[in-house]
Amino acid sequence: MNREEITSHITRVMCELFGLQQDAITMDARLYEDLDIDSIDAVDLVVEMKRITGKKINPEDFKAVRTVGDVVDAVEGLFGH
């Protein structure tokens, strides 16, 4: 997956899982403050990231994620880009 495909997939997943509007999901959107994603939602997102990458994700690594762009960066890192 390239960065554009990762971004598209994460946007779609966030719309489906959290009922968000697609235009609200920007690279600078903050997960907790702007998108109202709580810690339980974050776990669901980590599970989905694991599913699409096929790799084990350390929850500690996810604690530094604050924006949608950070999520894309984390997934891209799992793919070794």
DSSP file (Angstrom, degrees, kcal/mol; ACC not computed):
  #  RESIDUE AA STRUCTURE BP1 BP2  ACC     N-H-->O    O-->H-N    N-H-->O    O-->H-N    TCO  KAPPA ALPHA  PHI   PSI    X-CA   Y-CA   Z-CA
    1    1 A M              0   0    0      0, 0.0     2,-0.1     0, 0.0    78,-0.0   0.000 360.0 360.0 360.0 135.9    0.0    0.0    0.0
    2    2 A N     >  -     0   0    0      1,-0.1     4,-2.5    79,-0.0     5,-0.2  -0.450 360.0 -94.0 -93.0 176.7    1.2    3.5   -0.8
    3    3 A R  H  > S+     0   0    0      1,-0.2     4,-2.7     2,-0.2     5,-0.2   0.877 124.7  51.6 -60.0 -40.0    0.5    6.6    1.3
    4    4 A E  H  > S+     0   0    0      2,-0.2     4,-2.4     1,-0.2    -1,-0.2   0.912 111.6  46.6 -64.1 -42.5   -2.5    7.6   -0.7
    5    5 A E  H  > S+     0   0    0      2,-0.2     4,-2.5     1,-0.2    -2,-0.2   0.894 112.7  50.4 -66.1 -40.0   -4.1    4.1   -0.4
    6    6 A I  H  X S+     0   0    0     -4,-2.5     4,-2.8     2,-0.2     5,-0.2   0.935 111.6  48.0 -62.4 -46.8   -3.3    4.0    3.4
    7    7 A T  H  X S+     0   0    0     -4,-2.7     4,-2.4     1,-0.2    -2,-0.2   0.920 112.7  48.6 -60.7 -45.2   -4.9    7.4    3.8
    8    8 A S  H  X S+     0   0    0     -4,-2.4     4,-2.3     2,-0.2    -1,-0.2   0.917 113.3  47.1 -61.4 -44.7   -8.0    6.4    1.8
    9    9 A H  H  X S+     0   0    0     -4,-2.5     4,-2.8     2,-0.2    -2,-0.2   0.931 112.6  48.3 -65.2 -45.7   -8.4    3.2    3.8
   10   10 A I  H  X S+     0   0    0     -4,-2.8     4,-2.7     1,-0.2     5,-0.2   0.905 111.3  51.3 -62.8 -40.8   -8.0    4.8    7.2
   11   11 A T  H  X S+     0   0    0     -4,-2.4     4,-2.1    -5,-0.2    -1,-0.2   0.939 111.9  46.6 -60.3 -47.2  -10.5    7.5    6.2
   12   12 A R  H  X S+     0   0    0     -4,-2.3     4,-2.4     1,-0.2    -2,-0.2   0.922 113.2  49.1 -61.3 -45.0  -13.0    4.9    5.1
   13   13 A V  H  X S+     0   0    0     -4,-2.8     4,-3.5     1,-0.2     5,-0.4   0.910 110.2  50.6 -62.3 -43.2  -12.5    2.9    8.3
   14   14 A M  H  X S+     0   0    0     -4,-2.7     4,-1.9     1,-0.2     6,-0.9   0.872 110.6  49.8 -66.1 -35.6  -12.9    5.9   10.5
   15   15 A C  H  X S+     0   0    0     -4,-2.1     4,-1.2    -5,-0.2    -1,-0.2   0.932 117.3  41.1 -64.5 -45.1  -16.1    6.8    8.8
   16   16 A E  H  < S+     0   0    0     -4,-2.4    -2,-0.2     2,-0.2    -3,-0.2   0.936 121.5  39.0 -69.6 -48.1  -17.4    3.3    9.2
   17   17 A L  H  < S+     0   0    0     -4,-3.5    -3,-0.2     1,-0.2    -2,-0.2   0.886 130.9  24.3 -72.0 -39.3  -16.2    2.6   12.8
   18   18 A F  H  < S-     0   0    0     -4,-1.9    -1,-0.2    -5,-0.4    -2,-0.2   0.382  97.9-119.0-114.4   3.0  -16.9    6.0   14.3
   19   19 A G     <  +     0   0    0     -4,-1.2    -4,-0.2     1,-0.2     2,-0.2   0.808  57.3 159.6  65.3  29.9  -19.7    7.5   12.1
   20   20 A L        -     0   0    0     -6,-0.9     2,-0.3    -9,-0.1    -1,-0.2  -0.489  45.2-112.3 -84.9 154.8  -17.5   10.4   11.1
   21   21 A Q    >>  -     0   0    0     -2,-0.2     3,-1.7     1,-0.1     4,-0.6  -0.695  24.4-127.6 -82.5 138.1  -18.0   12.6    8.0
   22   22 A Q  G >4 S+     0   0    0     -2,-0.3     3,-1.3     1,-0.3    -1,-0.1   0.858 107.1  57.5 -56.9 -38.6  -15.3   12.1    5.5
   23   23 A D  G 34 S+     0   0    0      1,-0.3    -1,-0.3     3,-0.0    -3,-0.0   0.665  99.0  61.0 -71.0 -13.4  -14.6   15.9    5.2
   24   24 A A  G <4 S+     0   0    0     -3,-1.7     2,-1.3     1,-0.1    -1,-0.3   0.680  86.1  84.4 -80.1 -18.5  -13.8   16.0    8.9
   25   25 A I    <<  +     0   0    0     -3,-1.3     2,-0.3    -4,-0.6    -1,-0.1  -0.685  58.5 152.9 -93.8  90.3  -11.0   13.5    8.5
   26   26 A T    >   -     0   0    0     -2,-1.3     3,-1.1     1,-0.1    42,-0.5  -0.714  59.2-106.8-110.6 165.1   -8.0   15.6    7.5
   27   27 A M  T 3  S+     0   0    0      1,-0.3    42,-2.3    -2,-0.3    43,-0.3   0.811 122.0  46.2 -61.9 -28.9   -4.3   14.9    8.1
   28   28 A D  T 3  S+     0   0    0     40,-0.2    -1,-0.3    39,-0.1     2,-0.2   0.518  82.7 119.7 -91.4  -6.0   -4.2   17.6   10.8
   29   29 A A    <   -     0   0    0     -3,-1.1    39,-1.9     1,-0.1     2,-0.4  -0.413  64.3-130.5 -65.0 127.8   -7.4   16.5   12.5
   30   30 A R  B  >> -A   67   0A   0     37,-0.2     5,-1.9    -2,-0.2     4,-1.2  -0.659   9.1-140.1 -81.9 131.3   -6.7   15.6   16.1
   31   31 A L  T  45S+     0   0    0     35,-2.5     6,-2.5    -2,-0.4     4,-0.2   0.921  94.8  28.9 -57.9 -50.2   -8.2   12.2   17.1
   32   32 A Y  T  >5S+     0   0    0     34,-0.4     4,-0.5     4,-0.2    -1,-0.2   0.933 129.2  34.3 -82.0 -47.6   -9.3   13.1   20.6
   33   33 A E  T  45S+     0   0    0      2,-0.1    -2,-0.1     3,-0.1    -1,-0.1   0.927 130.0  27.1 -78.3 -45.4  -10.1   16.8   20.4
   34   34 A D  T  <5S+     0   0    0     -4,-1.2    -3,-0.2     1,-0.1    -2,-0.1   0.855 132.1  31.7 -88.1 -37.1  -11.4   17.2   16.8
   35   35 A L  T  4<S-     0   0    0     -5,-1.9    -3,-0.2    -4,-0.2    -4,-0.1   0.460  95.4-129.8-104.3  -3.0  -12.8   13.8   16.0
   36   36 A D     <  +     0   0    0     -4,-0.5     2,-0.6    -6,-0.3    -4,-0.2   0.855  46.3 162.7  57.6  38.9  -14.0   12.8   19.5
   37   37 A I        -     0   0    0     -6,-2.5    -1,-0.2    -7,-0.2    -2,-0.1  -0.806  21.3-158.4 -89.0 122.5  -12.3    9.4   19.4
   38   38 A D     >  -     0   0    0     -2,-0.6     4,-2.3     1,-0.1     5,-0.2  -0.295  35.1 -89.1 -94.4-177.2  -11.9    8.0   22.9
   39   39 A S  H  > S+     0   0    0      1,-0.2     4,-1.6     2,-0.2     5,-0.1   0.838 126.9  52.4 -64.8 -33.8   -9.5    5.3   24.2
   40   40 A I  H  > S+     0   0    0      2,-0.2     4,-1.8     1,-0.2    -1,-0.2   0.922 110.2  48.8 -66.2 -43.5  -11.9    2.5   23.3
   41   41 A D  H  > S+     0   0    0      1,-0.2     4,-2.2     2,-0.2    -2,-0.2   0.888 107.1  56.5 -60.8 -39.1  -12.2    3.8   19.8
   42   42 A A  H  X S+     0   0    0     -4,-2.3     4,-2.3     1,-0.2    -1,-0.2   0.880 104.6  52.1 -61.6 -37.8   -8.4    4.0   19.6
   43   43 A V  H  X S+     0   0    0     -4,-1.6     4,-2.4     2,-0.2    -1,-0.2   0.919 108.2  51.2 -63.7 -43.3   -8.1    0.3   20.4
   44   44 A D  H  X S+     0   0    0     -4,-1.8     4,-2.1     1,-0.2    -2,-0.2   0.888 109.6  50.7 -59.6 -38.9  -10.6   -0.5   17.6
   45   45 A L  H  X S+     0   0    0     -4,-2.2     4,-2.4     2,-0.2    -2,-0.2   0.897 108.7  50.6 -66.9 -40.9   -8.4    1.6   15.3
   46   46 A V  H  X S+     0   0    0     -4,-2.3     4,-2.4     2,-0.2    -2,-0.2   0.909 109.4  51.8 -62.3 -42.0   -5.2   -0.3   16.4
   47   47 A V  H  X S+     0   0    0     -4,-2.4     4,-2.1     1,-0.2    -2,-0.2   0.911 110.9  47.6 -60.8 -42.8   -7.0   -3.6   15.7
   48   48 A E  H  X S+     0   0    0     -4,-2.1     4,-2.4     2,-0.2     5,-0.2   0.890 109.7  52.8 -66.4 -39.3   -8.0   -2.4   12.2
   49   49 A M  H  X S+     0   0    0     -4,-2.4     4,-1.9     1,-0.2     6,-0.3   0.905 109.5  49.6 -61.5 -40.8   -4.4   -1.3   11.6
   50   50 A K  H  X S+     0   0    0     -4,-2.4     4,-2.6     1,-0.2     5,-0.4   0.905 110.0  51.8 -63.2 -41.1   -3.2   -4.7   12.6
   51   51 A R  H  < S+     0   0    0     -4,-2.1    -2,-0.2     1,-0.2    -1,-0.2   0.918 113.1  42.5 -63.5 -44.2   -5.7   -6.3   10.3
   52   52 A I  H  < S+     0   0    0     -4,-2.4    -1,-0.2     1,-0.2    -2,-0.2   0.797 123.3  37.1 -77.1 -26.3   -4.7   -4.3    7.2
   53   53 A T  H  < S-     0   0    0     -4,-1.9    -2,-0.2    -5,-0.2    -1,-0.2   0.730  92.5-138.9 -95.0 -23.3   -0.9   -4.6    7.8
   54   54 A G     <  +     0   0    0     -4,-2.6     2,-0.3     1,-0.3    -3,-0.2   0.664  65.2 118.3  72.5  15.0   -0.9   -8.1    9.1
   55   55 A K  S    S-     0   0    0     -5,-0.4    -1,-0.3    -6,-0.3     2,-0.2  -0.862  72.5-107.1-118.6 150.5    1.6   -7.0   11.7
   56   56 A K        -     0   0    0     -2,-0.3     2,-0.5    -3,-0.1     0, 0.0  -0.529  34.4-150.8 -71.1 136.0    1.6   -6.9   15.5
   57   57 A I        -     0   0    0     -2,-0.2    -7,-0.1   -11,-0.0     3,-0.0  -0.947   8.2-136.7-115.8 127.1    1.2   -3.4   16.8
   58   58 A N    >>  -     0   0    0     -2,-0.5     3,-1.3     1,-0.2     4,-0.9  -0.713  10.0-146.2 -80.3 117.6    2.6   -2.4   20.1
   59   59 A P  H 3> S+     0   0    0      0, 0.0     4,-0.8     0, 0.0     3,-0.4   0.809  98.1  64.2 -55.8 -29.2    0.0   -0.3   21.9
   60   60 A E  H >4 S+     0   0    0      1,-0.2     3,-0.8     2,-0.2     4,-0.4   0.881  98.1  54.6 -61.0 -37.3    2.8    1.8   23.4
   61   61 A D  H X4 S+     0   0    0     -3,-1.3     3,-0.7     1,-0.2    -1,-0.2   0.803 103.7  56.2 -65.4 -28.4    3.7    2.9   19.9
   62   62 A F  H >< S+     0   0    0     -4,-0.9     3,-1.5    -3,-0.4    -1,-0.2   0.673  86.4  79.0 -79.6 -16.8    0.2    4.2   19.4
   63   63 A K  T << S+     0   0    0     -3,-0.8    -1,-0.2    -4,-0.8    -2,-0.2   0.785  89.9  55.4 -63.1 -26.5    0.2    6.4   22.4
   64   64 A A  T <  S+     0   0    0     -3,-0.7     2,-0.4    -4,-0.4    -1,-0.3   0.591  82.9 106.8 -81.4 -10.1    2.2    9.1   20.5
   65   65 A V    <   +     0   0    0     -3,-1.5     3,-0.1     1,-0.2    -3,-0.0  -0.561  31.4 152.6 -74.7 124.7   -0.4    9.2   17.8
   66   66 A R        +     0   0    0     -2,-0.4   -35,-2.5     1,-0.2   -34,-0.4   0.627  56.0  38.0-123.3 -27.9   -2.4   12.4   18.0
   67   67 A T  B  > S-A   30   0A   0    -37,-0.3     4,-1.6   -36,-0.1   -37,-0.2  -0.759  82.3-107.0-124.9 168.6   -3.6   13.2   14.5
   68   68 A V  H  > S+     0   0    0    -39,-1.9     4,-2.4   -42,-0.5   -41,-0.2   0.896 122.0  57.3 -60.0 -39.5   -4.9   11.4   11.4
   69   69 A G  H  > S+     0   0    0    -42,-2.3     4,-2.6     1,-0.2    -1,-0.2   0.871 102.8  53.7 -59.3 -37.6   -1.6   12.1    9.8
   70   70 A D  H  > S+     0   0    0    -43,-0.3     4,-2.5     2,-0.2    -1,-0.2   0.879 107.4  51.1 -63.9 -37.8    0.2   10.3   12.7
   71   71 A V  H  X S+     0   0    0     -4,-1.6     4,-2.5     2,-0.2     5,-0.2   0.937 110.7  48.0 -63.9 -46.5   -2.0    7.3   12.1
   72   72 A V  H  X S+     0   0    0     -4,-2.4     4,-2.7     1,-0.2    -2,-0.2   0.921 112.1  49.9 -60.2 -44.2   -1.1    7.3    8.4
   73   73 A D  H  X S+     0   0    0     -4,-2.6     4,-2.4     1,-0.2    -1,-0.2   0.909 110.4  50.4 -60.2 -42.8    2.6    7.6    9.3
   74   74 A A  H  X S+     0   0    0     -4,-2.5     4,-1.6     2,-0.2    -2,-0.2   0.918 113.2  44.4 -63.5 -44.3    2.3    4.7   11.8
   75   75 A V  H  X S+     0   0    0     -4,-2.5     4,-1.4     2,-0.2    -2,-0.2   0.912 112.3  52.3 -66.9 -42.1    0.7    2.4    9.2
   76   76 A E  H  <>S+     0   0    0     -4,-2.7     5,-2.1    -5,-0.2     4,-0.4   0.896 107.6  53.0 -60.6 -39.3    3.1    3.5    6.6
   77   77 A G  H ><5S+     0   0    0     -4,-2.4     3,-0.9     1,-0.2    -1,-0.2   0.858 104.2  55.7 -63.0 -36.0    6.0    2.6    9.0
   78   78 A L  H 3<5S+     0   0    0     -4,-1.6    -1,-0.2     1,-0.3    -2,-0.2   0.817 105.3  52.2 -66.6 -29.9    4.5   -0.8    9.5
   79   79 A F  T 3<5S-     0   0    0     -4,-1.4    -1,-0.3    -3,-0.2    -2,-0.2   0.547 117.8-117.0 -81.6  -6.9    4.7   -1.4    5.8
   80   80 A G  T < 5       0   0    0     -3,-0.9    -3,-0.2    -4,-0.4    -2,-0.1   0.788 360.0 360.0  78.6  27.9    8.3   -0.4    5.9
   81   81 A H      <       0   0    0     -5,-2.1    -4,-0.2   -79,-0.0    -5,-0.1   0.450 360.0 360.0 -81.2 360.0    8.0    2.7    3.7
